[in-house]
Amino acid sequence: MEYIAKILIMAVSSIFINNFVLSRFLGLCPYLGVSKKLDSAFGMGMAVIFVMAIASAFTWLINAYLLIPAGLEYLQTIAFILTIAALVQFVEMFIQKSAPALYKSLGVYLPLITTNCAVLGVAVININDHLNFLDSILNGFFGGVGFTVVLLMMAGIRERLEKAEVPKSMQGMPIALIIAGCMALAFLGFAGLKLG
């Protein structure tokens, strides 16, 4: 029962309090780039959840069983980036074969998961926080869920703004940045939660 409470605390913390996009400001490129349509935002979110969870597992294993025993901890960043790049390539090939329309709508943003700071950030945070294997996977999964939640919220708002009368000087990226700032302020309210 105590472990279930720990998992729930980790979920609330990763999704709301320490959200990678709105609290740690990681992964902003796909957040702003793919949040124009709900369909592509949902597809990107699912891909990021998968990559974050699997990358957390692989990077933990590589760190624990390869880098630390060999005394090569200083190669963590390079090893993690190579691992993430390989996983993203796998996800990209899978989406291209199984959902060509989604692959086309994600465009250049799918390969950008490789350089998504949030994916690398969760791997580094897992190691720095000394999380065990299962907790690392859960932290990656919940971090991806948090990324997806804010991505879908932003996509919903931006789709509604297409029908609104926005001043010409504020259309496009300016209004998107203002919305992102307002969302970050709203999520800052979760920082006062006392968990555990």
Backbone bond lengths (Angstrom), bond angles and torsions (degrees), N, CA, C in turn:
res aa  C-N    CA-C-N  psi(-1)  N-CA   C-N-CA  omega(-1)  CA-C   N-CA-C  phi
1 M - - - 1.449 - - 1.531 110.92 -
2 E 1.338 114.78 -37.02 1.463 119.04 -179.77 1.525 110.92 -65.71
3 Y 1.357 116.71 -36.37 1.456 120.07 -179.74 1.530 110.93 -69.73
4 I 1.330 117.45 -35.29 1.470 120.74 177.00 1.524 110.21 -63.95
5 A 1.335 116.68 -40.09 1.464 120.28 176.70 1.520 110.42 -63.57
6 K 1.337 116.61 -38.55 1.470 120.86 178.09 1.532 110.25 -64.05
7 I 1.322 116.90 -39.92 1.465 120.77 178.82 1.531 110.56 -65.65
8 L 1.332 116.73 -42.69 1.468 119.81 178.43 1.528 111.52 -63.37
9 I 1.325 116.52 -40.65 1.469 120.23 177.04 1.516 110.26 -63.06
10 M 1.341 116.31 -42.44 1.464 120.38 178.64 1.527 110.54 -62.81
11 A 1.342 116.86 -39.82 1.462 120.63 -179.52 1.520 111.17 -64.54
12 V 1.329 117.03 -50.07 1.471 120.59 -179.66 1.525 110.40 -62.65
13 S 1.320 116.30 -39.95 1.464 120.07 -179.50 1.525 111.20 -64.60
14 S 1.348 116.88 -47.86 1.468 119.98 -177.12 1.523 113.03 -69.94
15 I 1.331 116.69 -34.49 1.470 119.44 -175.86 1.528 111.61 -81.73
16 F 1.327 117.23 -41.81 1.463 119.93 -172.43 1.532 114.12 -110.19
17 I 1.316 117.57 -52.19 1.469 120.36 -170.92 1.521 112.05 -75.65
18 N 1.323 117.22 -51.39 1.469 121.88 -178.31 1.523 110.62 -109.44
19 N 1.307 117.21 44.73 1.451 122.26 -179.72 1.524 109.18 -57.87
20 F 1.334 115.93 131.53 1.462 119.74 -175.71 1.520 112.66 -61.69
21 V 1.316 118.09 -35.31 1.461 120.76 -176.42 1.526 111.37 -81.91
22 L 1.324 116.65 -50.37 1.464 119.88 -169.89 1.525 114.21 -92.79
23 S 1.322 118.99 -18.04 1.462 120.43 178.34 1.523 112.27 -108.04
24 R 1.313 116.06 -39.56 1.469 120.34 -178.09 1.524 112.34 -101.00
25 F 1.328 117.06 -8.78 1.471 124.30 177.88 1.524 112.26 55.95
26 L 1.330 115.47 44.39 1.460 121.96 175.46 1.526 108.37 -110.53
27 G 1.307 117.57 143.47 1.456 121.35 177.92 1.509 114.00 78.75
28 L 1.318 117.89 29.83 1.469 120.55 -177.25 1.525 113.58 -72.26
29 C 1.336 117.82 -29.38 1.466 119.82 -178.46 1.525 111.67 -61.88
30 P 1.342 119.85 -54.28 1.467 117.27 176.82 1.524 112.78 -68.64
31 Y 1.328 116.86 -28.17 1.465 120.28 178.94 1.519 110.60 -61.00
32 L 1.311 117.32 -44.81 1.464 120.58 -179.46 1.529 112.08 -84.33
33 G 1.327 116.99 -29.13 1.458 120.11 -175.35 1.522 114.77 -80.74
34 V 1.324 117.42 -35.95 1.468 120.64 -173.96 1.521 111.76 -100.14
35 S 1.307 118.02 0.03 1.467 120.30 -173.90 1.530 113.40 -90.20
36 K 1.323 117.65 28.14 1.467 119.37 178.72 1.520 112.02 -89.76
37 K 1.326 117.56 -30.19 1.467 122.58 -179.03 1.523 109.13 -131.16
38 L 1.327 116.07 140.02 1.461 121.24 -178.68 1.526 112.51 -62.65
39 D 1.330 117.49 -37.65 1.470 120.03 -178.24 1.521 111.46 -62.29
40 S 1.324 116.32 -50.82 1.464 119.09 -179.20 1.527 111.18 -69.00
41 A 1.336 117.65 -32.76 1.467 120.45 177.49 1.524 110.57 -65.22
42 F 1.329 117.04 -41.09 1.457 120.69 178.69 1.532 110.80 -65.13
43 G 1.330 116.82 -44.20 1.464 120.84 178.42 1.517 111.92 -61.69
44 M 1.321 115.81 -44.19 1.464 120.12 178.42 1.523 110.26 -64.34
45 G 1.325 116.85 -41.11 1.462 120.63 179.16 1.517 112.09 -60.56
46 M 1.333 116.60 -44.55 1.466 120.05 178.95 1.524 110.97 -63.93
47 A 1.325 116.91 -39.83 1.465 120.29 178.20 1.529 110.60 -64.46
48 V 1.328 117.27 -41.42 1.464 120.78 -179.77 1.532 110.75 -67.44
49 I 1.340 117.69 -40.19 1.471 119.76 176.94 1.520 109.67 -58.77
50 F 1.320 116.39 -47.84 1.465 120.40 -179.16 1.525 111.08 -61.63
51 V 1.329 116.48 -48.91 1.465 120.15 -177.40 1.528 110.86 -65.02
52 M 1.338 118.03 -41.26 1.468 119.79 -179.92 1.528 111.37 -63.91
53 A 1.322 117.29 -43.75 1.468 119.92 -178.97 1.524 111.06 -66.69
54 I 1.326 117.14 -47.33 1.466 120.46 -178.62 1.532 110.87 -69.26
55 A 1.337 116.71 -39.26 1.465 119.73 178.32 1.526 110.85 -64.15
56 S 1.319 117.13 -36.78 1.462 120.27 177.48 1.520 110.79 -61.93
57 A 1.330 116.38 -41.60 1.460 120.46 179.33 1.528 111.01 -66.06
58 F 1.327 116.48 -50.61 1.460 119.66 -176.35 1.522 112.16 -66.42
59 T 1.319 117.37 -41.91 1.471 118.52 -179.27 1.521 111.61 -67.53
60 W 1.343 117.33 -34.69 1.463 119.82 176.52 1.521 109.88 -63.87
61 L 1.342 116.73 -45.50 1.464 120.70 179.71 1.526 111.68 -63.53
62 I 1.323 116.42 -43.78 1.467 120.21 179.55 1.518 110.46 -62.56
63 N 1.328 116.42 -42.57 1.459 120.00 -179.90 1.528 111.12 -66.61
64 A 1.328 117.24 -46.99 1.462 121.21 -174.36 1.518 113.16 -72.14
65 Y 1.328 117.78 -37.43 1.458 120.02 -172.07 1.523 115.09 -109.08
66 L 1.321 117.20 -5.38 1.463 119.31 179.55 1.527 111.63 -124.54
67 L 1.324 116.57 -56.40 1.464 119.63 -173.18 1.532 112.70 -72.47
68 I 1.329 118.03 -48.84 1.467 120.40 -177.41 1.527 111.59 -65.80
69 P 1.352 119.68 -48.18 1.472 118.13 179.24 1.529 113.21 -61.43
70 A 1.320 117.36 -32.25 1.466 120.69 -179.87 1.524 112.44 -86.78
71 G 1.334 117.58 -3.15 1.467 120.71 -178.59 1.511 113.07 69.98
72 L 1.315 116.49 30.56 1.473 121.43 -176.94 1.523 112.39 -111.77
73 E 1.318 117.37 36.03 1.460 120.26 -178.15 1.523 112.52 -59.93
74 Y 1.319 117.20 -25.47 1.461 120.53 -179.27 1.528 112.16 -69.20
75 L 1.336 117.52 -10.97 1.461 121.42 177.58 1.525 112.77 -95.70
76 Q 1.344 117.39 11.73 1.461 120.90 -176.89 1.518 112.47 -55.64
77 T 1.306 116.87 -49.81 1.470 119.84 -175.23 1.525 111.10 -60.75
78 I 1.316 117.05 -45.84 1.467 120.33 -179.51 1.527 110.65 -64.91
79 A 1.324 116.32 -44.84 1.470 120.10 179.85 1.519 110.90 -63.25
80 F 1.315 116.92 -40.60 1.460 120.80 -179.52 1.521 111.21 -66.74
81 I 1.320 117.66 -42.28 1.467 121.05 179.91 1.528 110.55 -64.12
82 L 1.329 117.46 -42.03 1.465 120.40 178.35 1.527 111.24 -64.25
83 T 1.326 116.72 -40.33 1.460 121.08 178.10 1.523 110.81 -63.62
84 I 1.327 116.19 -46.48 1.467 120.94 179.91 1.526 110.59 -63.24
85 A 1.332 117.22 -40.57 1.466 120.40 179.32 1.526 111.15 -61.99
86 A 1.318 117.01 -41.44 1.468 120.40 178.71 1.528 110.86 -65.53
87 L 1.321 117.38 -42.02 1.460 120.89 179.27 1.526 111.63 -65.38
88 V 1.314 116.96 -40.61 1.472 120.39 178.95 1.520 110.34 -65.84
89 Q 1.311 116.71 -37.38 1.467 119.40 177.16 1.530 110.52 -62.15
90 F 1.325 116.69 -40.71 1.460 121.51 176.67 1.531 110.42 -61.99
91 V 1.332 117.27 -47.55 1.466 121.49 179.75 1.526 110.47 -62.20
92 E 1.318 116.88 -41.66 1.463 120.93 -179.75 1.527 111.03 -62.10
93 M 1.334 117.24 -44.41 1.466 119.93 178.74 1.530 111.08 -65.05
94 F 1.332 116.90 -38.90 1.460 120.89 179.41 1.530 110.94 -63.99
95 I 1.338 117.10 -46.83 1.466 120.55 -179.42 1.536 110.45 -66.29
96 Q 1.322 117.12 -37.74 1.459 120.28 179.64 1.525 110.94 -62.23
97 K 1.331 116.88 -38.09 1.469 120.39 -179.84 1.520 112.33 -80.31
98 S 1.346 118.02 -39.13 1.465 120.12 -172.52 1.531 113.47 -91.29
99 A 1.326 118.34 -29.78 1.472 120.98 -178.00 1.535 110.03 -141.22
100 P 1.331 117.41 76.55 1.468 119.67 -176.69 1.527 113.77 -59.45
101 A 1.334 117.12 -34.29 1.472 119.38 -179.79 1.527 110.45 -65.85
102 L 1.325 116.50 -42.83 1.467 120.42 177.05 1.518 110.25 -64.64
103 Y 1.323 117.12 -41.19 1.460 121.33 178.87 1.529 110.28 -59.27
104 K 1.326 116.41 -42.41 1.466 120.62 179.92 1.525 111.18 -69.03
105 S 1.349 117.53 -38.99 1.470 119.83 -178.11 1.533 111.83 -71.01
106 L 1.344 116.78 -31.22 1.472 118.96 178.26 1.518 110.94 -74.48
107 G 1.308 116.57 -30.79 1.459 121.35 175.25 1.517 113.29 55.07
108 V 1.317 115.60 -130.06 1.456 121.90 -175.39 1.530 112.30 -71.73
109 Y 1.319 117.43 -15.76 1.458 119.54 -175.47 1.527 113.60 -74.03
110 L 1.333 117.46 -22.74 1.457 119.67 177.43 1.529 111.66 -66.35
111 P 1.339 119.51 -49.66 1.466 117.92 175.33 1.530 112.76 -63.93
112 L 1.338 116.84 -21.95 1.464 119.41 179.05 1.523 113.26 -69.34
113 I 1.347 117.76 -12.61 1.461 119.03 174.65 1.523 109.14 -59.71
114 T 1.343 116.35 -29.70 1.467 120.52 177.81 1.512 110.73 -56.59
115 T 1.313 116.67 -41.72 1.464 120.19 -177.92 1.527 111.68 -100.78
116 N 1.328 116.73 13.05 1.461 120.30 177.65 1.525 108.17 -67.93
117 C 1.294 115.79 117.67 1.461 121.13 -177.64 1.522 112.20 -60.97
118 A 1.326 117.17 -28.53 1.464 120.26 -178.79 1.521 111.08 -65.64
119 V 1.333 117.75 -37.67 1.462 120.56 -179.87 1.522 110.00 -68.13
120 L 1.315 116.92 -45.63 1.465 119.85 176.31 1.526 110.21 -67.37
121 G 1.325 116.39 -37.49 1.464 120.62 -179.59 1.513 112.43 -61.44
122 V 1.333 118.26 -42.05 1.463 119.81 -179.90 1.518 110.43 -66.14
123 A 1.330 117.93 -36.77 1.466 120.45 178.50 1.530 110.80 -64.69
124 V 1.316 116.71 -43.67 1.468 120.54 -179.93 1.531 110.82 -69.05
125 I 1.326 117.19 -40.92 1.472 120.61 179.09 1.528 110.95 -62.75
126 N 1.341 116.38 -40.02 1.465 119.82 178.04 1.529 111.24 -58.87
127 I 1.319 116.68 -41.59 1.464 120.98 -179.34 1.530 110.17 -72.90
128 N 1.329 117.11 -44.70 1.474 120.31 -178.03 1.521 112.62 -66.80
129 D 1.340 117.29 -31.90 1.464 120.75 178.72 1.523 112.66 -86.54
130 H 1.333 116.67 2.54 1.475 123.11 178.57 1.522 112.01 55.07
131 L 1.333 116.23 43.78 1.461 120.74 177.72 1.522 109.68 -76.80
132 N 1.335 116.44 147.08 1.461 119.17 176.02 1.525 109.14 -77.47
133 F 1.331 116.31 -179.40 1.462 121.36 -173.59 1.529 112.01 -59.87
134 L 1.329 117.35 -52.07 1.461 120.78 -177.95 1.528 111.66 -64.82
135 D 1.330 117.39 -42.19 1.461 120.29 178.27 1.527 111.66 -63.91
136 S 1.333 116.90 -33.97 1.468 120.11 177.52 1.524 110.95 -64.57
137 I 1.341 115.66 -43.88 1.474 119.22 178.87 1.530 110.09 -63.77
138 L 1.337 116.62 -44.11 1.468 120.29 -179.96 1.524 111.20 -64.41
139 N 1.328 117.24 -40.74 1.470 120.51 178.24 1.524 110.41 -62.99
140 G 1.332 117.14 -40.90 1.459 120.71 176.65 1.520 111.94 -64.69
141 F 1.336 116.07 -43.57 1.466 120.68 179.29 1.526 110.69 -62.39
142 F 1.326 117.34 -49.81 1.463 120.10 -178.05 1.529 111.42 -68.30
143 G 1.330 117.43 -32.68 1.461 119.88 174.23 1.522 111.10 -62.68
144 G 1.347 116.41 -40.25 1.462 121.20 176.12 1.515 112.21 -66.14
145 V 1.333 116.54 -37.59 1.462 120.58 176.86 1.529 109.76 -63.90
146 G 1.328 116.85 -43.03 1.467 120.51 177.40 1.519 111.54 -61.42
147 F 1.335 116.51 -41.59 1.460 121.49 176.76 1.528 109.80 -60.56
148 T 1.333 117.04 -44.45 1.459 121.83 -178.74 1.521 111.63 -65.99
149 V 1.318 116.95 -40.73 1.466 120.87 179.76 1.523 110.72 -58.83
150 V 1.332 117.27 -50.44 1.467 118.86 -177.93 1.527 111.47 -71.41
151 L 1.333 117.08 -30.63 1.458 120.34 176.75 1.528 110.75 -65.25
152 L 1.338 116.90 -43.30 1.461 120.59 178.33 1.527 111.77 -68.52
153 M 1.332 117.25 -38.14 1.466 120.08 176.54 1.529 110.62 -61.21
154 M 1.324 115.47 -45.76 1.461 119.96 -179.66 1.525 111.10 -64.89
155 A 1.339 116.92 -41.07 1.467 120.06 179.25 1.525 111.19 -64.27
156 G 1.327 117.48 -40.11 1.463 120.69 177.65 1.517 112.20 -62.76
157 I 1.316 115.84 -42.43 1.476 120.19 178.98 1.525 110.46 -66.16
158 R 1.336 116.86 -43.56 1.464 119.72 -177.57 1.535 111.90 -68.30
159 E 1.336 116.74 -33.57 1.465 118.52 176.36 1.526 110.83 -65.76
160 R 1.317 116.47 -38.67 1.473 119.52 178.42 1.525 110.78 -70.32
161 L 1.324 117.46 -32.35 1.466 120.30 179.73 1.525 112.44 -68.21
162 E 1.342 117.09 -23.00 1.462 119.35 177.86 1.528 111.26 -63.54
163 K 1.329 116.55 -26.72 1.462 121.00 179.95 1.522 111.94 -94.73
164 A 1.318 116.93 -7.88 1.467 121.03 -178.28 1.526 109.79 -89.46
165 E 1.305 114.58 161.14 1.463 120.20 177.23 1.525 108.50 -90.44
166 V 1.303 115.28 95.15 1.463 122.21 178.79 1.524 107.52 -100.01
167 P 1.331 117.82 133.61 1.468 118.81 177.91 1.532 111.03 -54.06
168 K 1.317 115.68 144.63 1.463 120.95 -175.15 1.525 112.50 -55.41
169 S 1.317 117.10 -38.55 1.469 120.12 -178.48 1.531 112.54 -70.80
170 M 1.333 117.20 -16.16 1.466 120.55 -178.32 1.527 112.59 -103.17
171 Q 1.322 118.53 -4.05 1.456 120.84 -177.15 1.523 111.19 -69.75
172 G 1.333 115.59 148.81 1.462 121.19 177.42 1.518 112.55 84.61
173 M 1.313 115.17 -128.81 1.459 121.04 -174.08 1.533 114.22 -67.04
174 P 1.341 120.65 -37.13 1.472 117.90 179.38 1.527 113.64 -57.53
175 I 1.320 118.18 -46.31 1.459 119.84 -179.67 1.523 110.53 -70.01
176 A 1.341 117.06 -32.36 1.474 120.23 177.09 1.523 110.78 -63.71
177 L 1.321 116.88 -40.70 1.466 120.04 178.69 1.529 111.81 -68.21
178 I 1.311 116.53 -37.00 1.473 119.65 177.16 1.530 110.02 -65.13
179 I 1.322 116.53 -43.25 1.467 120.34 178.14 1.527 110.28 -62.80
180 A 1.319 116.65 -43.51 1.470 120.32 179.07 1.527 110.42 -60.21
181 G 1.319 116.85 -41.49 1.464 120.31 177.65 1.519 112.49 -64.05
182 C 1.326 116.55 -41.73 1.474 120.48 177.80 1.526 111.31 -65.46
183 M 1.334 116.65 -38.88 1.463 119.78 177.27 1.524 110.72 -65.53
184 A 1.327 116.99 -39.60 1.466 120.37 178.38 1.527 110.37 -63.19
185 L 1.333 116.47 -40.82 1.461 119.72 176.47 1.527 111.55 -63.55
186 A 1.326 116.46 -40.38 1.461 120.15 178.93 1.525 110.80 -63.91
187 F 1.330 116.71 -43.09 1.462 119.72 179.36 1.520 112.42 -71.31
188 L 1.322 117.41 -20.62 1.453 120.73 176.22 1.523 110.29 -63.02
189 G 1.325 117.12 -26.54 1.455 121.13 177.20 1.517 112.29 -62.04
190 F 1.350 117.98 -26.68 1.461 120.35 177.97 1.526 112.27 -73.06
191 A 1.329 117.51 -16.12 1.457 120.75 -177.22 1.531 111.58 -64.10
192 G 1.311 117.72 -21.31 1.455 120.74 179.49 1.520 114.60 -80.82
193 L 1.349 116.25 -5.22 1.471 119.15 179.89 1.520 110.30 -66.76
194 K 1.288 116.20 135.88 1.472 122.00 175.61 1.515 107.30 -103.71
195 L 1.328 116.14 108.87 1.448 121.00 -179.40 1.521 110.14 -107.65
196 G 1.301 115.76 143.26 1.467 121.25 174.93 1.434 111.35 77.38
